[in-house]
């Protein structure tokens, strides 16, 4: 009786051991097959993403070349209470992609300028995400920072973050400078004209005059954005910079390209 029980237990253990080995081999084969399938899926997804990114970047470059004229300097003026670093960064990167050389970012509260490093980091992040491998073809110079990001100089873009201090305050500073020149008898008060004032102010901004300003928000004013420098600037108003898509951005550039500026006589 004891022998029969022992034999039964032994056979049962043997069966369990065989079952464990069989299940283990099946699971190993299954895991290997799943890993190969998952790797293939990820590779395909990565390739699709690269192809989509390349197609998107090619479209952006073609959009820029297809415009009758492109602003040399584009100002992004935010008059809204809420500010989105991500959306402003996307706008800056789109400017880079289509070939705009100078971009200025402004809000009348000075939020972006006080948090310049945060905006700079977001621009670099968006540059990598939106341009991908193509980001190596772009150079971004931040005039507000000692940090300069340089890659291959194919399409360099200069970015400057401005606040009200860079507007009316600079006019006051230029006026004081001229008064000092008059006091030192290097100038006469009657010599003051538009050209002299322009030369005193031009060095303060570090940028050419804006060709185009995209103003975001319901306020019908640029709220102190470089008041002297936008005498001949085209201004296009948009409801908001938040969640603004590329199609609306390029539409604004197309609107600018279609404008015929008459300077007068």
DOLO-616893 format. One record per residue (C-alpha): x, y, z; residue number from 1. Coordinates in pm, whole numbers, plus 50000, padded with zeros to 5 digits. Each point is the difference from the previous one (the first is absolute). Last residue first. Example, Ala and Ser with C-alpha at 12.3 -4.5 7.8 and 13.67 -1.06 7.14 Angstrom:
{x: 51367&y: 49894&z: 50714&pos: 2}
{x: 49863&y: 49656&z: 50066&pos: 1}
//
This chain:
{x: 50569&y: 61102&z: 44936&pos: 265}
{x: 49807&y: 49724&z: 50165&pos: 264}
{x: 50131&y: 49669&z: 50131&pos: 263}
{x: 49742&y: 49787&z: 49822&pos: 262}
{x: 50020&y: 49641&z: 50120&pos: 261}
{x: 49842&y: 49741&z: 49776&pos: 260}
{x: 49874&y: 49711&z: 50208&pos: 259}
{x: 49990&y: 49654&z: 49840&pos: 258}
{x: 50309&y: 49880&z: 50186&pos: 257}
{x: 49846&y: 50112&z: 50328&pos: 256}
{x: 49684&y: 49796&z: 49938&pos: 255}
{x: 50216&y: 49702&z: 49904&pos: 254}
{x: 50190&y: 50041&z: 50327&pos: 253}
{x: 49670&y: 50006&z: 50190&pos: 252}
{x: 49888&y: 49684&z: 49818&pos: 251}
{x: 50331&y: 49839&z: 50095&pos: 250}
{x: 49916&y: 50051&z: 50368&pos: 249}
{x: 49639&y: 49887&z: 49964&pos: 248}
{x: 50114&y: 49677&z: 49833&pos: 247}
{x: 50270&y: 49947&z: 50262&pos: 246}
{x: 49750&y: 49979&z: 50283&pos: 245}
{x: 49925&y: 50248&z: 50277&pos: 244}
{x: 49928&y: 49805&z: 50318&pos: 243}
{x: 50053&y: 50315&z: 50209&pos: 242}
{x: 50120&y: 50295&z: 49795&pos: 241}
{x: 49655&y: 50156&z: 50011&pos: 240}
{x: 49745&y: 50195&z: 49797&pos: 239}
{x: 50240&y: 50105&z: 49721&pos: 238}
{x: 50082&y: 50356&z: 49894&pos: 237}
{x: 50230&y: 50074&z: 49705&pos: 236}
{x: 50223&y: 50308&z: 50019&pos: 235}
{x: 50212&y: 50115&z: 49702&pos: 234}
{x: 50289&y: 50213&z: 50123&pos: 233}
{x: 50080&y: 50341&z: 49854&pos: 232}
{x: 50003&y: 50199&z: 50326&pos: 231}
{x: 50086&y: 49685&z: 50195&pos: 230}
{x: 50348&y: 50101&z: 50122&pos: 229}
{x: 49904&y: 50307&z: 50203&pos: 228}
{x: 49732&y: 49825&z: 50205&pos: 227}
{x: 50214&y: 49693&z: 50078&pos: 226}
{x: 49709&y: 49805&z: 50154&pos: 225}
{x: 49822&y: 50243&z: 50232&pos: 224}
{x: 49664&y: 49828&z: 50033&pos: 223}
{x: 49967&y: 49879&z: 49637&pos: 222}
{x: 49642&y: 50124&z: 50008&pos: 221}
{x: 49651&y: 49881&z: 49912&pos: 220}
{x: 49983&y: 49762&z: 50299&pos: 219}
{x: 49817&y: 49673&z: 49925&pos: 218}
{x: 50307&y: 49777&z: 49993&pos: 217}
{x: 50301&y: 49911&z: 49788&pos: 216}
{x: 50185&y: 50252&z: 49786&pos: 215}
{x: 50208&y: 49861&z: 49714&pos: 214}
{x: 50236&y: 50280&z: 49904&pos: 213}
{x: 50159&y: 50023&z: 49656&pos: 212}
{x: 50292&y: 50184&z: 49843&pos: 211}
{x: 50159&y: 50061&z: 50340&pos: 210}
{x: 50280&y: 50259&z: 50004&pos: 209}
{x: 50344&y: 49840&z: 49995&pos: 208}
{x: 50118&y: 49855&z: 50331&pos: 207}
{x: 50252&y: 50093&z: 50269&pos: 206}
{x: 49731&y: 50206&z: 50170&pos: 205}
{x: 50213&y: 50280&z: 50147&pos: 204}
{x: 50222&y: 50055&z: 49696&pos: 203}
{x: 49708&y: 50113&z: 49792&pos: 202}
{x: 49880&y: 50258&z: 50249&pos: 201}
{x: 50275&y: 50258&z: 49964&pos: 200}
{x: 50012&y: 49950&z: 49622&pos: 199}
{x: 49624&y: 50049&z: 49974&pos: 198}
{x: 50013&y: 50317&z: 50204&pos: 197}
{x: 50264&y: 50138&z: 49765&pos: 196}
{x: 49800&y: 49900&z: 49692&pos: 195}
{x: 49673&y: 50142&z: 50134&pos: 194}
{x: 50147&y: 50341&z: 50076&pos: 193}
{x: 50193&y: 50181&z: 50271&pos: 192}
{x: 50241&y: 50258&z: 49863&pos: 191}
{x: 49808&y: 50294&z: 50152&pos: 190}
{x: 50114&y: 49904&z: 50349&pos: 189}
{x: 50359&y: 50031&z: 49887&pos: 188}
{x: 50243&y: 49712&z: 50032&pos: 187}
{x: 50348&y: 49943&z: 50145&pos: 186}
{x: 49950&y: 50304&z: 50223&pos: 185}
{x: 50042&y: 49785&z: 50313&pos: 184}
{x: 49650&y: 50106&z: 50108&pos: 183}
{x: 49872&y: 49911&z: 49651&pos: 182}
{x: 50160&y: 49654&z: 50021&pos: 181}
{x: 49850&y: 49956&z: 50346&pos: 180}
{x: 49657&y: 50092&z: 49865&pos: 179}
{x: 50048&y: 49741&z: 49726&pos: 178}
{x: 50073&y: 49728&z: 50255&pos: 177}
{x: 49697&y: 50104&z: 50205&pos: 176}
{x: 49780&y: 49969&z: 49693&pos: 175}
{x: 50145&y: 49655&z: 49922&pos: 174}
{x: 49929&y: 49886&z: 50357&pos: 173}
{x: 49643&y: 50127&z: 49981&pos: 172}
{x: 49951&y: 49815&z: 49671&pos: 171}
{x: 50155&y: 49689&z: 50156&pos: 170}
{x: 49753&y: 50018&z: 50290&pos: 169}
{x: 49714&y: 50015&z: 49752&pos: 168}
{x: 50086&y: 49663&z: 49852&pos: 167}
{x: 50259&y: 49761&z: 50146&pos: 166}
{x: 49876&y: 50056&z: 50355&pos: 165}
{x: 49652&y: 49898&z: 49878&pos: 164}
{x: 50135&y: 49641&z: 49967&pos: 163}
{x: 50199&y: 49814&z: 49737&pos: 162}
{x: 50128&y: 49648&z: 49938&pos: 161}
{x: 50247&y: 49977&z: 49714&pos: 160}
{x: 50047&y: 49710&z: 49758&pos: 159}
{x: 50255&y: 49991&z: 49720&pos: 158}
{x: 49953&y: 49732&z: 49736&pos: 157}
{x: 50279&y: 49841&z: 49798&pos: 156}
{x: 49896&y: 49794&z: 49698&pos: 155}
{x: 50290&y: 49791&z: 49876&pos: 154}
{x: 50258&y: 50086&z: 50266&pos: 153}
{x: 50075&y: 49646&z: 50112&pos: 152}
{x: 49939&y: 49991&z: 50375&pos: 151}
{x: 50017&y: 50281&z: 50250&pos: 150}
{x: 49810&y: 50045&z: 50323&pos: 149}
{x: 50102&y: 50319&z: 50175&pos: 148}
{x: 49979&y: 50043&z: 50375&pos: 147}
{x: 50084&y: 50344&z: 50133&pos: 146}
{x: 49630&y: 50069&z: 49983&pos: 145}
{x: 49771&y: 50282&z: 49891&pos: 144}
{x: 50127&y: 49991&z: 49641&pos: 143}
{x: 49910&y: 49633&z: 49959&pos: 142}
{x: 50171&y: 49866&z: 49690&pos: 141}
{x: 49854&y: 49695&z: 49828&pos: 140}
{x: 50184&y: 49812&z: 49728&pos: 139}
{x: 49821&y: 49757&z: 49774&pos: 138}
{x: 50121&y: 49708&z: 49792&pos: 137}
{x: 50047&y: 49772&z: 50302&pos: 136}
{x: 49625&y: 50041&z: 50069&pos: 135}
{x: 49938&y: 49791&z: 49688&pos: 134}
{x: 50041&y: 49685&z: 50207&pos: 133}
{x: 49680&y: 50089&z: 50180&pos: 132}
{x: 49852&y: 50327&z: 49875&pos: 131}
{x: 49682&y: 49995&z: 50207&pos: 130}
{x: 50123&y: 49814&z: 50309&pos: 129}
{x: 50356&y: 50136&z: 50001&pos: 128}
{x: 49895&y: 50360&z: 49936&pos: 127}
{x: 49717&y: 49960&z: 50249&pos: 126}
{x: 50251&y: 49910&z: 50271&pos: 125}
{x: 50235&y: 50284&z: 49903&pos: 124}
{x: 49708&y: 50243&z: 50004&pos: 123}
{x: 49886&y: 49868&z: 50339&pos: 122}
{x: 50349&y: 50047&z: 50144&pos: 121}
{x: 50011&y: 50359&z: 49873&pos: 120}
{x: 49657&y: 50072&z: 50144&pos: 119}
{x: 50111&y: 49876&z: 50341&pos: 118}
{x: 50322&y: 50200&z: 49978&pos: 117}
{x: 49808&y: 50317&z: 49913&pos: 116}
{x: 49772&y: 49982&z: 50301&pos: 115}
{x: 50018&y: 50371&z: 50082&pos: 114}
{x: 49994&y: 50075&z: 49626&pos: 113}
{x: 49699&y: 49776&z: 49940&pos: 112}
{x: 49804&y: 50158&z: 50283&pos: 111}
{x: 50080&y: 50362&z: 49907&pos: 110}
{x: 49643&y: 50108&z: 50074&pos: 109}
{x: 49965&y: 50165&z: 49658&pos: 108}
{x: 50078&y: 49678&z: 49816&pos: 107}
{x: 50262&y: 49969&z: 49728&pos: 106}
{x: 50185&y: 49737&z: 49796&pos: 105}
{x: 50236&y: 50110&z: 49723&pos: 104}
{x: 50095&y: 49787&z: 49701&pos: 103}
{x: 50277&y: 50071&z: 49752&pos: 102}
{x: 50113&y: 49794&z: 49698&pos: 101}
{x: 49672&y: 49856&z: 49869&pos: 100}
{x: 50074&y: 49692&z: 49786&pos: 99}
{x: 49687&y: 49783&z: 49999&pos: 98}
{x: 50138&y: 49762&z: 50263&pos: 97}
{x: 50135&y: 50272&z: 50228&pos: 96}
{x: 49664&y: 50177&z: 50010&pos: 95}
{x: 49836&y: 49665&z: 50073&pos: 94}
{x: 50245&y: 49960&z: 50290&pos: 93}
{x: 49901&y: 50339&z: 50142&pos: 92}
{x: 49630&y: 49917&z: 49972&pos: 91}
{x: 50055&y: 49667&z: 50175&pos: 90}
{x: 50183&y: 50181&z: 50283&pos: 89}
{x: 49707&y: 50240&z: 50037&pos: 88}
{x: 49765&y: 49702&z: 50028&pos: 87}
{x: 50213&y: 49822&z: 50258&pos: 86}
{x: 50059&y: 50311&z: 50211&pos: 85}
{x: 49628&y: 50064&z: 50026&pos: 84}
{x: 49897&y: 50335&z: 50150&pos: 83}
{x: 49664&y: 50083&z: 50153&pos: 82}
{x: 49902&y: 50365&z: 50044&pos: 81}
{x: 49997&y: 50059&z: 49625&pos: 80}
{x: 50180&y: 50286&z: 49824&pos: 79}
{x: 50273&y: 49779&z: 49850&pos: 78}
{x: 50213&y: 50163&z: 49730&pos: 77}
{x: 50203&y: 49770&z: 49774&pos: 76}
{x: 50221&y: 50220&z: 49783&pos: 75}
{x: 50134&y: 49881&z: 49664&pos: 74}
{x: 50327&y: 50131&z: 49858&pos: 73}
{x: 50110&y: 49924&z: 49644&pos: 72}
{x: 49640&y: 49951&z: 49898&pos: 71}
{x: 49957&y: 49772&z: 49697&pos: 70}
{x: 49897&y: 50116&z: 49656&pos: 69}
{x: 49827&y: 49830&z: 49708&pos: 68}
{x: 49964&y: 49690&z: 50216&pos: 67}
{x: 50081&y: 49667&z: 49837&pos: 66}
{x: 50344&y: 49972&z: 50154&pos: 65}
{x: 49853&y: 50008&z: 50350&pos: 64}
{x: 49728&y: 49748&z: 49917&pos: 63}
{x: 50259&y: 49770&z: 49837&pos: 62}
{x: 50208&y: 50003&z: 50317&pos: 61}
{x: 49692&y: 49921&z: 50208&pos: 60}
{x: 49895&y: 49721&z: 49763&pos: 59}
{x: 50344&y: 49842&z: 50014&pos: 58}
{x: 49980&y: 50012&z: 50379&pos: 57}
{x: 49664&y: 49822&z: 49999&pos: 56}
{x: 50115&y: 49733&z: 49755&pos: 55}
{x: 50314&y: 49938&z: 50205&pos: 54}
{x: 49793&y: 49976&z: 50319&pos: 53}
{x: 49755&y: 49756&z: 49839&pos: 52}
{x: 50284&y: 49785&z: 49872&pos: 51}
{x: 50169&y: 50008&z: 50338&pos: 50}
{x: 49676&y: 49911&z: 50178&pos: 49}
{x: 49932&y: 49716&z: 49754&pos: 48}
{x: 50354&y: 49872&z: 50056&pos: 47}
{x: 49952&y: 50011&z: 50376&pos: 46}
{x: 49667&y: 49821&z: 49971&pos: 45}
{x: 50154&y: 49732&z: 49778&pos: 44}
{x: 50289&y: 49956&z: 50240&pos: 43}
{x: 49760&y: 49983&z: 50293&pos: 42}
{x: 49788&y: 49737&z: 49825&pos: 41}
{x: 50304&y: 49794&z: 49904&pos: 40}
{x: 50127&y: 50015&z: 50359&pos: 39}
{x: 49657&y: 49898&z: 50130&pos: 38}
{x: 49979&y: 49706&z: 49760&pos: 37}
{x: 50351&y: 49880&z: 50089&pos: 36}
{x: 49927&y: 50039&z: 50373&pos: 35}
{x: 49668&y: 49818&z: 49962&pos: 34}
{x: 50168&y: 49710&z: 49818&pos: 33}
{x: 50267&y: 49977&z: 50267&pos: 32}
{x: 49737&y: 50013&z: 50275&pos: 31}
{x: 49794&y: 49726&z: 49833&pos: 30}
{x: 50301&y: 49775&z: 49952&pos: 29}
{x: 50095&y: 50049&z: 50365&pos: 28}
{x: 49639&y: 49938&z: 50111&pos: 27}
{x: 49980&y: 49678&z: 49802&pos: 26}
{x: 50332&y: 49878&z: 50139&pos: 25}
{x: 49888&y: 50079&z: 50357&pos: 24}
{x: 49661&y: 49833&z: 49946&pos: 23}
{x: 50166&y: 49680&z: 49877&pos: 22}
{x: 50256&y: 49999&z: 50282&pos: 21}
{x: 49731&y: 50054&z: 50263&pos: 20}
{x: 49777&y: 49727&z: 49850&pos: 19}
{x: 50287&y: 49755&z: 49997&pos: 18}
{x: 50077&y: 50076&z: 50367&pos: 17}
{x: 49630&y: 49962&z: 50091&pos: 16}
{x: 49984&y: 49663&z: 49824&pos: 15}
{x: 50311&y: 49878&z: 50180&pos: 14}
{x: 49857&y: 50116&z: 50332&pos: 13}
{x: 49678&y: 49808&z: 49930&pos: 12}
{x: 50190&y: 49690&z: 49897&pos: 11}
{x: 50201&y: 50013&z: 50323&pos: 10}
{x: 49685&y: 50048&z: 50209&pos: 9}
{x: 49834&y: 49701&z: 49835&pos: 8}
{x: 50310&y: 49785&z: 50045&pos: 7}
{x: 50017&y: 50090&z: 50371&pos: 6}
{x: 49629&y: 49920&z: 50046&pos: 5}
{x: 50044&y: 49662&z: 49832&pos: 4}
{x: 50307&y: 49923&z: 50207&pos: 3}
{x: 49814&y: 50082&z: 50321&pos: 2}
{x: 49722&y: 49760&z: 49905&pos: 1}
//
